[in-house]
Amino acid sequence: MSSTAQFSPGVLGNVKHVSKRLTCSYIFDWIIIVCVAAAGGVLYKIRGYQHAFSLTDANISYPLKPNTVSITVVGIVAFLVPAIVILLVSLLLTDRSPSEGRPISPWRRRLWELNAGWLGLGVSLAGAFFVTSALKDLVGKPRPDLLARCDPDLSNIAAHIVGGLGQKLEEAPIIVDIGICKTSDQATLQDGFASFPSGHSSFSWSGLLYLTLWFSAKFSITLPYPFSRAIHDIVLDRHSRIVSSHSGTLKRTTSRDVGAAPPVYLLVLAFVPVGAALYICASRWADYQHHGFDIISGSLIGIFFAWFGFRCYHIPVGCGDGWSWGPRSHDRALYILPGTRGGFAGSWEQDNLLSTRNSYVDVELGPLQR
């Protein structure tokens, strides 16, 4: 059986109408995504923890600079642009049906691909935004430009000391709290304790890497048969295979004919989002907004959620001819019981059929399951 047949979402082709229960289950998915994103927004706005700091710490003594890439631009690039690309590709370029059974309505297929693409993007962005906002509030790490934001009251240091041995040892540091800051711009000051992890980095990677994965899956932008166990059965030195041609005749093909690299322009298009994410991360370092560890941590958060959101709704790149996973089945739209076969895409009828096919009769013990 071909990989397309294995992964083809037959649910779309086997139903005459969309189940209300199934529709409600996906509406519920969207509600949860919106709630997670809203919770991240609340965490982003509230006043988090402010970590104590030293006035002699060179790591937080950098000047205050304007953002090269504003949070608005990051939102447009990492959220709006991927959403529009997914919309256009899903509605304009999704024509062929992956089902080997009943033909699927082109618009049903397009709308499902759009929904799956947006769901994965929503999971990626909402998850990264929530985790990043929560960690910022919990850690309260000073930014590299904190002292420039703070404008510390050097005439009253003793009143704000919370630790350190600076008063006893000449070269020891003195640790103070936020109360020493004289600035009247409280919003800028509070933002100075949001260095870890980098929100620009996590949000850009969660949206833009997801777009790269999604785009690569749709247009088969991958290495020919990369790291696959099947390659040992397909590509063997000095061996060839008999394959059927379009005319129905058999012809002999060599191992070098079973795969080919994608066009370079597609590689460039696929990696443009990754390049944009790298640029955004680099700008945070150049603007003295984050320490290196903060940028790396934010990037890892975004990369994880991009991969997670993509794999939840899409077949791995290079395995499914660019299609997303099919929808959940009607009777498993909301839950499945422990021990259920087939996951959320199966049905009770399929379970009974599998049980019948996988059973055999032992002469002494009777019917057994494989």
N, C-alpha and C positions, 0 to 999 in steps of 0.2 A: 504493500500500500504506500502511496506517495505521502510526503509530509503534508501536502495540502489536504489530502483526504483525512489524515489523522487529526488535523486541527480545524477542519471546516466547521463553523458554527451552525449545526443543523437545525437549531431551534428556530431560527428565522425562516427557514425554508419549510418547516413542518407544521406551522400554525397558520390558520386563515385570518386570524385577527390577533391583536395584541391583548394579552391578559391584563385586566384592571389591577389584579394583585401584583403582577410583575411590574407594571407601570408605577404603582404606588411604592414598590420597594426601591426603585431607582430614584423616585422623587425624595424618598426618605434618605437615600445616599447623599443627594444634593443638599438636603437640609443639614445633615451632619457636617458636611464639608463647610458650608456657610457658617455653622455654629463654631466649628474649630477655628476658622479664620477670624470670626468676630471675637472669640476668646483671646486669640493672639493680638488683636487690635486693642482690647482692653488692657492686656498685660503691657503692650507697647506704650500706652498712655499713662499708666499709673506710676507712682514714684517708687522706684525699687531701692535696693540696698546701696548705700554709699560706703565703699571700702576706704578705710583709713589710708593715709599716704604720708610720704616724707617730702619736705620742702627741698631737700637736697638730692632727690632722685632724678638723675639725668634722663631716665626713660619717660618721664611725664613733663619734661621741661621744653618741649618743642613749641614753636609758634602756632597760633590759631590761624588756619587758612580756610577759605571757602571750599566747598565740595566741588571737585571736578565733575562728578556725576551725582546729581541730586537724587533724592529718594523718589521723586516724581518720574524722573527719566528711567530709573531702575524698574519702577512699576510698569511703565509703558513697554520697555524692552523685554522684560522677563515675563510679563503677564499678557498684555494686550497684543503684542506682536505674535507670540506663539498661538494665542487663541484665534487670531485672524488667519494665520497660515493654516491651522487645522481646519477652520471653517471652509476656506477656499478649496483646499485639496480634497476634503471629504465630499463636498457638494459638487465640485466640478470634474474631478478626476477619478472618482470611484464609480466604475461602470460594471466591471466584470463581477460575477457572483462566484464566491468560493464554494458554494454548495454543490455537491454531486447529485443531489436529489431534486426536489421540486425547485424550479427557478424562483429566485427571490426578486421581489419588486426592487427596481433600481433605487427608488427614493427611500424605501425601507432600509436598504443596505447603506445608503449614504447617511441617513439620519442616525443609524446605529453607530457607524464609524465616527460620526461627529460627536455623538454622546460619549462613546468610549474614549475618544481623544480628549475631550474636555474633562471627563471624570478623572482620568489619569493626571492631567495638568492640575486640576483642583486639589487632588490628594497631595501631589508634590508640593505645591505652593503653600497650601494651608498647613500641612504638617511642618514644613520648614519654618514658616512664619511663627507658628505657635511655639515650637521648641526653642527657636532663637530668642523670642521675646521673653519666655519664661527664664531662660538661662541668664539673660541680661539682668532681669530683676533680682534673681537669686545671687548672682556673683557680684555685681556692682563694681566691676574692674575699671580703674581710671584709664582714660584715653591718654595717648602720648602728649596731647596738648592741654592736659588738665590744669596745670598751673597758670597758663595763659587765660583760661576760662575763669579760674578761681579769683585771681587778683588777691592773694593772701594778705592778711593784716600782719605785717612783720613787726609791728609795735606791740602786739599782744599775743605772742606765740604761746606763752606759758599757760594762758587760759584755755587753750584748745589741745594741749598735749594729752594723748591717750596711750602712749607707749614709747618704747625705745629707751636707750641709755644715754641719750645726748646730754642730759643734765649732769650726768655723773662721769662720763668719759668724753673727752674732747672730740674724738673722731667718730663717735657712735652717732647713729641717726636719731632724730626726734620724729615720732609719729604723731600726726595731728588728724583731726576730723574735719568735716565739711564746714563746721561752724567758723573756721578761720577765714573763709572766703568773703570778700567785701562786695563782689559784683552784684549788681541789681538785676541782671539778666538771669533769672532763675531757670528758665527753660534751657538756655545754653549750658548752664552749670550742671543741671541734672543730666543732660545728655552726655556730659563729660564722664559719667560713671557707667557708660554702656559700651565699653570696648569689647567685651567678650560675650558671645562670639560676634563676628562681623555680620550684621544683617544684610548689608549690600552683597556680601559674598554668598551667604546661604540662599538668599532670594534669587540672585542672578543664576546661580548654578542649578537650583531646583527648577526654574523655568526654562532656561536656555539649554541645559543638558537634556532635559526632557524633550525639547523640540528637536535636538540632534538625534536622539534615539528614535523618536517617532518618525522623523523625516527619513532616517536611514532604513527603518523597517518598511515604510511605504514604497521606497524606490530601490530596495534591495542593495543598499550601499554597505557592503561588507566584504571581507576577504573571502575568496572562493573556498568553501568548505573549511573554515578555520577550526582547528583543534577538535575535530569531530571524530568519534570512534568509527563512524561510517566511512571515513576516508580510507581505512585499511581494506574495506571491501570494494571501494570504488577506484581508488588511485593506487596502482601497483606498478612498479618499474617493469618495463619490457612486457607488460600485459595489455590486453585490450578487451573490450566488451562488445556484445551484440546488442544494439539498440534499434528500436523502430523509428523510422523517419516519418515525416508528414504524409508521404505518399502511401504509407502502409507497408512498405518493404523493409527488410532488415538490412542494416549496414554495420560495418565494424568501425568502432571508434577507439582511439587511444586515450590513455589517462589524462593527457594534456587538454582533451576536448571537453571534459566534464565540468570545467569551471572557467570563469573569465573575470578579470578585474572590471569594476564599474568605471564609467567615464570620469576623467579627472575633474570636470566641471561639477559633477555631482558630489565628489569628495569635498571640493571647495565649499559648495553650498551647505553641505552637512556640517562642516567645521566652522562656519562663520559664527553660529551661536556660541560655540566653545571659545572662540577668539574674543567675542564680546564679553563673555564672563571673565576671562583672564584679564582683559583690559580694566573692567570694573574693579576686580580685586587689586590690581596693581595701583589703581588710582587711590585706593584707600590707604595704601602704604605711603604713597607720595604726598598725600594730603595730611599726614600725621594723625589720621583718624583711628588707626588700629595698630597694634603690635603684630608682628609676623605670626605668632601663634594664634592670635584671634582670627586672622584671615584664613589660615589653614583650617582651623576648627570650623569656621563658618562654611568654608568650601566643602568640607567633608559632610557636614549636615545636609547641604544642598544636593550634593552628589548622591547621598544615600536616598533621599526622598525622591529625587528624579528617577533613580533606578527602581525604587519601590513602586512609585506611581505608574511607571511604564509597565512593569511586569505584572501588576495587578490586572491590567486591562488589555495587554497586547502580547501577542506571541513573540518570543525572542527574535531579535534581528536575524534575518537569514533563514528562519525556520518555517515561516508561515505565509510566504508570498505577500507580505504587507498587510495582512488582515489582523484585526483585533480579535480577542476571544469573543465567543458568542455570548448572548445574554444568559442569565440564569433561567432554569426551567420554571414553569408555572408553580409546580407543587413544592419547589425548593427556593422560592423567591426570597424568603425571609430567614430560613433556618434549615438545618439538617440535623438529624439525630446521630449520636455516636455510632460508629460502625457502618454508616451508610456508604455505599459504593458510588463512585462516579462524581463525588463532590457536588457543587451547586449546579452543574450543567446536566446532570443525569436526571432520571425519572424512575418512578417505582416500576413502570413497565420494563424499562431497560434492565433494572436490577433482576427482575424475574427471568428475563431472557438470558442474562449473563449466568444466572444460577443454573438454568437448564443446560446451557452450553458447557459449563465448567464442571458438571457433575459426571460421575461415572459409578458403575456398580461393582462392588467387591463381592466375590462369590460368597464369602463368609459373613462380612459385616454389612452388606447391603449398599445402598446409595451413599456415596461420599462426595465431598466437595474438593476440588483441586486447590 
